[in-house]
Amino acid sequence: MPVVSIEALERLVAADRASGQTIAFANGVFDLLHVGHVRYLQAAADEADRLVVAVNADASVRRLKGPSRPILDETARAEMVAALRGVDYVVLFDADTVGDLLTRLKPDVHCKGTDYTVETVPERTIVEAYGGRTAICGDPKDHSTRDLVKRILG
């Protein structure tokens, strides 16, 4: 599935819901894709029938991670995530949080990595307000792009 606009994604999710499918939602930067990302997304895909992944746009990454990031541009990062088994839809977003996307899509499950607990997920109250649930997915957070870059630079 190619990367889609939010408007197209809303239509796709509505059609999936109409056919009885459940929706999981995951998000992240996914700069220098690594095994931690893969395990997170595979676990998120197990939470529902369809998996939507929101990938931070370049401007958002710079605000969150600093001027030297992202390493790979948003188009490349989104395309790599879209190619992973279990990922049904990918959308780019430029906000600092996914609150607006969650409000618009209302996924059944909002999936976050193990660097969070359900109580520390920033968007938890948004998800609870529309009746969704939050799930912590993936393996322990002992993989990071920051550590990979340090290893590469030696």
C-alpha positions in Angstrom: 0.0 0.0 0.0 1.4 3.4 -0.9 1.6 6.3 1.4 -1.8 8.0 1.5 -3.1 11.5 2.4 -5.1 11.9 5.6 -8.3 12.4 3.5 -7.7 9.1 1.6 -6.9 7.4 4.8 -10.2 8.5 6.4 -12.0 7.0 3.4 -10.0 3.7 3.6 -10.6 3.4 7.4 -14.3 4.1 7.0 -14.6 1.4 4.4 -12.7 -1.1 6.6 -14.9 -0.3 9.6 -18.0 -0.7 7.4 -16.8 -4.2 6.6 -16.3 -5.0 10.2 -12.5 -4.6 10.4 -10.8 -3.2 13.5 -8.1 -0.5 13.3 -4.8 -0.2 15.1 -2.7 2.9 14.9 1.1 3.3 15.5 3.4 6.2 14.9 7.0 7.2 14.9 10.0 8.7 13.1 11.4 5.4 11.8 14.7 7.0 10.9 17.2 4.2 10.0 14.8 1.4 10.3 15.9 -1.2 12.8 14.7 -4.4 14.5 13.1 -2.5 17.3 10.9 -0.7 14.8 10.0 -4.0 13.1 9.1 -5.7 16.3 7.0 -2.7 17.4 5.0 -2.6 14.2 4.5 -6.4 14.0 3.2 -6.3 17.6 0.9 -3.4 16.7 -0.4 -5.3 13.7 -1.4 -8.1 16.0 -3.7 -5.7 17.9 -6.3 -5.3 15.1 -7.3 -6.3 11.6 -5.7 -3.2 10.0 -2.6 -1.2 10.9 -2.3 2.5 10.2 1.2 3.9 10.7 1.8 7.7 11.0 5.3 8.7 10.1 6.7 12.1 11.3 7.3 14.5 8.4 10.8 16.0 8.2 9.9 19.3 9.8 8.4 17.5 12.8 11.5 15.3 13.2 13.7 18.4 13.2 11.6 19.9 16.0 11.7 16.7 18.0 15.2 15.4 17.4 17.2 18.4 16.4 18.6 20.0 13.2 20.8 16.9 12.2 17.7 14.7 11.9 16.2 13.0 10.1 18.9 11.1 8.3 16.5 9.8 5.7 13.8 12.0 4.2 10.1 11.5 4.9 9.4 9.9 1.6 12.1 7.2 2.0 11.0 6.6 5.7 7.4 6.3 4.8 8.1 4.0 1.8 10.2 1.6 4.0 7.5 1.4 6.6 4.8 0.8 4.0 6.8 -2.1 2.7 6.7 -4.0 6.0 4.5 -7.0 6.4 1.5 -6.1 8.6 1.4 -2.4 7.7 -1.8 -1.6 5.8 -1.7 2.2 5.5 1.0 4.9 6.0 0.4 8.6 6.4 2.8 11.4 7.0 2.1 14.0 9.7 3.8 17.3 10.6 2.5 17.9 14.1 4.4 17.2 17.3 1.8 14.7 18.4 -0.7 12.4 16.7 -3.6 13.8 18.7 -5.4 15.3 15.6 -5.0 12.0 13.7 -6.4 10.0 16.5 -9.3 12.4 16.8 -10.0 12.1 13.1 -9.5 8.4 12.7 -10.6 7.1 16.1 -8.6 3.8 15.8 -9.8 1.0 18.1 -6.2 0.7 19.5 -3.5 3.3 19.8 -0.1 1.4 19.9 3.0 2.8 21.6 6.4 1.4 22.1 7.8 0.0 25.4 9.4 3.3 26.3 5.9 4.2 27.5 3.4 2.8 29.9 -0.3 3.2 29.2 -0.3 5.9 31.9 2.5 7.9 30.2 1.2 7.9 26.6 0.5 11.6 25.9 -2.6 11.0 23.8 -4.1 8.5 26.2 -7.0 10.8 27.2 -7.9 11.5 23.6 -8.1 7.7 22.9 -10.1 7.1 26.1 -12.5 10.0 25.2 -13.7 8.2 22.0 -13.8 4.7 23.6 -10.5 3.4 22.2 -7.7 1.6 24.1 -4.0 2.1 24.4 -1.6 -0.9 23.9 2.1 -1.0 24.7 3.8 -3.0 21.9 7.2 -4.4 20.9 10.2 -5.5 22.7 12.2 -3.7 25.4 13.5 -0.3 24.2 17.2 -1.3 23.8 17.4 -0.3 20.1 17.7 3.2 18.9 18.6 5.2 15.8 20.7 7.4 18.1 22.8 4.4 19.2 23.2 3.2 15.6 24.5 6.6 14.5 27.0 6.6 17.4 28.2 3.2 16.3 28.5 4.2 12.6 30.5 7.4 13.5 32.7 5.3 15.7 
